[in-house]
Amino acid sequence: MIAAVVPAAGSGRRMAAGKNKVLLPLAGRTVIELTVDRLLASRLFGRVVVVAGAAEVAEMSRLLAGFSTQAEVAVVAGGAERQWSVACGLAAIGREWEYIAVHDAARPLVSRQALAAVVADARQYGAAVLAAPVRDTIKQDDGTGFVAATLERCSLWAVQTPQVFRADWLREAHRRAGEDGVVVTDDAALVERLGHKVRITVNPDDNLKLTTPVDWQLAEILAREELTGGTR
Ligand code: C5P
């Protein structure tokens, strides 16, 4: 089994409610409960550290208390940037764990097969990220509102979470980013900076990230389909 850091300290600025989106209900439970449940149901994770905003640690601890019979589940306070929240989570994971996954709390519907695949790839290659081929053609601008280049779609990937790493690589990557003042939204980018190769694990399943109110409506449909169909 491996450990997981679940960043959940976002403010939900892009949601209408203005509340942390992972504390909102989806198909009858909060998103953070669904996400932790999904990780634990895979039986791949022995320790899950959820990173909450300082003001939400107590509420999330209460919501997640019931899961502690299945694995070690802890809630710790995060930081103002996602990267700093992940670093806070890493600090709460003991040295006995060889691999660590980072999984956004805002992706509650990741499939069991995708979880197994990305963990297996990380064990083989040291680092792996779930990803899907991009559907849109991506263009780069020239900074003045005109197209500078059209990128080759067949080599582009929309990267998701979980991202799974050798624990020593991930810790070193965060330490070095802190020293160098680098702040990004993707842990793999920090590991890439160290020169390690990161495997792309193709995810054929939906792995919706809850960002806008429309995502929410779609997630509600998918989650209810799963509840009735049990497809994942
Ligand atoms: O804002 P965004 O959806 O990109 O955030 C991705 C994940 O990172 C979310 O689950 C959010 O709760 C988490 N996050 C965090 N600490 C921050 C900002 C975001 O844990 N300071």
Residues whose N, C-alpha, C, O or C-beta is under 5 A from the ligand:
A	BS01	C5P	P7 A8 A9 G10 V51 G78 G79 A80 E81 R82 S85 D104 A105 A106 L210
